[in-house]
Amino acid sequence: MNETWPNYPAAGEAGIAARLTGGHHWPGLPELGRSATRAQMSRLSTFVPAACCLLIVGCSQEPVSVPPVIERVAYAQALTNGYEDQLRHSITSSGGPCLSKDSFKTWTNYSTNWLYLKALDGVATADQIVITSEAGKRDWPYAITNMRGTVSFTNRAMTIQLERPRYPDGEHMAGYAPYQLNATYQIVVDSSPDPQGGANGRHPFRSETNGTSSAAASRRSP
């Protein structure tokens, strides 16, 4: 008597048979649809890491500022030993830390530098003048030291052509950069002497930071 056994694979080869008959199927999806899906996934896999990198880089940046907008009128005050000139300017900045209220904010900062010199004629070299960020304070850290260049006068106009030292690490000097308020100014003189060597009661250009709309800031930008 002969018995017929079902056609089962041998026990040691069962896994091999299963692997040989396995496959990945896309039920109901034609070949064209599969190609389009693969292309979309490929584009996404490229775009997402790039977007994340740009976001991280953007978050690490300081607020962006445009070059200063210079008021081309220098208000000069006569002192007992020379003159004090106000150099007024504004700087518009935008941006801030990611996901903060400052991310899309634009604001303008108004500031004044004070220039002290002996006369409003001829040519004065950098070692004959003092430029400071605070009225009446002519020493470091308010005054800009080690400058080079000239301040010249012709026909009631003043031309500033100066360079200031660069300190990239805050300590060691590494060359020079143009002084940010280099320009030609019309001079308006208040001839009444101020023995205090200050602003003589006159208000300097606003030095506070004022938030502005993007439209207003763009009108102030050069």
C-alpha positions in Angstrom: 0.0 0.0 0.0 1.4 3.3 -1.1 0.7 6.5 0.7 0.8 10.0 -1.0 2.2 12.8 1.2 1.3 16.5 0.6 4.0 18.4 -1.3 5.5 20.3 1.7 9.1 21.7 1.5 11.6 20.1 3.7 11.9 21.6 7.1 15.3 23.1 6.6 14.3 24.8 3.3 11.0 26.3 4.4 12.4 29.7 5.0 14.2 29.7 1.6 11.0 28.9 -0.2 9.1 31.7 1.6 11.8 34.2 0.7 11.8 33.1 -2.9 8.1 33.6 -3.3 7.9 36.9 -1.4 7.5 40.3 -3.1 6.3 43.9 -2.6 3.1 44.7 -4.4 1.3 48.0 -5.1 -2.3 46.8 -5.3 -4.3 48.8 -7.9 -1.5 51.4 -8.5 -0.3 51.5 -12.1 3.4 51.8 -12.9 3.1 55.6 -13.9 1.6 56.4 -10.5 4.4 54.6 -8.7 7.1 56.6 -10.5 5.3 59.9 -9.7 5.1 58.9 -6.0 8.7 58.0 -5.8 9.7 61.4 -7.5 7.6 63.3 -4.9 9.2 61.4 -2.0 12.6 62.1 -3.4 11.9 65.9 -3.7 10.6 66.0 -0.1 13.6 64.1 1.2 15.8 66.9 -0.3 13.7 69.9 0.6 13.0 69.1 4.3 16.7 68.9 5.4 17.5 72.0 3.4 14.6 74.0 5.0 15.7 72.9 8.4 19.3 74.0 7.8 18.1 77.4 6.6 15.9 77.8 9.7 18.7 76.9 12.0 21.1 79.4 10.3 18.5 82.1 10.3 17.8 81.6 14.0 21.5 82.0 14.8 21.8 85.4 13.1 21.8 88.8 14.8 19.3 91.4 13.7 20.2 92.8 10.3 21.0 96.5 10.0 21.3 98.7 6.9 24.0 101.4 6.6 23.4 104.5 8.7 21.2 107.3 7.3 23.2 110.4 7.9 21.7 113.8 8.5 23.8 116.1 6.3 23.5 119.1 8.6 26.1 119.4 11.4 25.0 121.6 14.2 28.1 123.4 15.6 28.3 125.0 19.0 31.0 127.5 19.9 33.0 126.6 23.0 35.5 128.6 24.9 38.3 126.5 23.3 36.9 125.4 20.0 33.7 123.9 18.6 31.5 121.0 19.2 29.7 119.5 16.1 26.8 117.1 16.3 26.8 114.3 13.7 23.3 112.9 13.7 22.3 109.6 12.1 19.9 106.7 12.3 20.2 103.0 11.8 17.3 100.7 10.8 17.4 97.1 11.9 15.1 94.1 11.5 14.7 90.5 12.6 15.5 88.8 15.9 15.4 85.3 17.5 13.3 82.8 15.7 9.7 82.3 16.9 9.8 85.5 19.0 7.8 88.7 18.8 10.9 90.4 17.2 11.2 87.9 14.3 9.3 90.2 11.9 9.9 93.6 13.7 11.7 96.6 12.2 12.9 99.5 14.3 15.1 102.6 13.9 17.7 103.8 16.3 18.6 107.5 16.3 22.0 108.5 17.6 24.6 111.3 17.7 28.4 111.5 17.6 30.1 114.6 18.9 33.1 116.0 17.1 35.4 118.4 18.9 37.9 120.5 17.1 39.7 123.9 17.3 38.3 125.7 14.3 35.8 125.4 11.5 38.3 126.1 8.7 41.2 124.6 6.9 42.1 120.9 7.5 42.3 119.1 10.8 44.1 115.7 11.1 42.8 112.9 13.2 45.2 113.7 16.0 43.7 117.2 16.2 40.1 116.2 16.8 38.0 114.1 19.2 34.9 112.1 18.2 32.9 110.7 21.0 29.5 109.0 21.6 28.6 111.1 24.7 28.6 114.9 24.8 31.5 116.4 26.7 33.2 113.0 27.3 36.4 113.1 25.4 38.2 110.2 26.8 38.0 106.4 26.3 35.7 104.5 26.4 33.4 107.2 25.0 35.9 108.6 22.5 37.1 106.8 19.4 40.9 106.5 19.7 43.7 105.8 17.2 41.8 107.2 14.2 43.4 108.4 11.1 42.4 110.8 8.2 41.2 114.4 8.0 38.3 116.7 8.5 38.3 119.6 6.0 36.3 122.8 5.6 35.3 124.7 2.4 32.5 127.2 1.8 30.7 126.5 5.1 30.8 122.7 4.4 32.6 120.1 6.4 34.0 116.9 4.8 34.9 114.0 7.1 37.3 111.4 5.7 38.4 109.2 8.6 39.2 105.6 9.4 38.8 103.9 12.7 40.7 100.9 14.0 39.1 97.4 13.9 39.1 95.1 16.9 37.5 91.9 15.8 38.1 90.1 19.1 37.5 93.2 21.2 41.2 93.5 22.2 43.6 93.2 19.3 43.7 95.7 16.5 43.4 94.3 13.0 43.6 97.2 10.4 41.3 100.0 9.8 37.7 100.5 8.5 36.0 103.7 7.2 34.3 105.8 9.9 30.6 105.1 9.5 29.7 108.9 9.4 32.1 109.9 6.6 30.2 112.5 4.5 30.0 116.1 3.6 27.9 118.2 5.9 26.5 121.7 5.8 27.4 123.5 9.0 24.9 125.5 11.1 26.7 127.4 13.8 25.4 128.6 17.1 27.9 131.3 17.9 27.0 131.8 21.5 29.8 130.2 23.6 29.0 127.3 25.9 31.5 127.3 28.7 30.4 123.8 29.8 31.5 122.3 26.5 28.2 120.5 26.1 25.0 120.9 24.1 24.1 124.2 25.7 20.6 123.2 26.6 19.8 122.1 23.0 18.4 118.6 22.6 20.6 116.3 20.6 19.2 114.0 18.0 17.0 111.3 19.5 19.1 108.4 20.9 16.3 106.1 21.9 15.2 103.1 19.9 11.7 103.5 18.4 9.8 100.6 16.9 8.5 101.4 13.4 6.4 99.7 10.8 8.2 98.1 7.9 6.8 100.6 5.5 8.0 103.6 7.6 11.4 102.0 8.0 11.8 101.4 4.3 11.2 105.1 3.6 14.1 105.9 6.0 16.4 103.3 4.5 19.0 104.6 1.9 
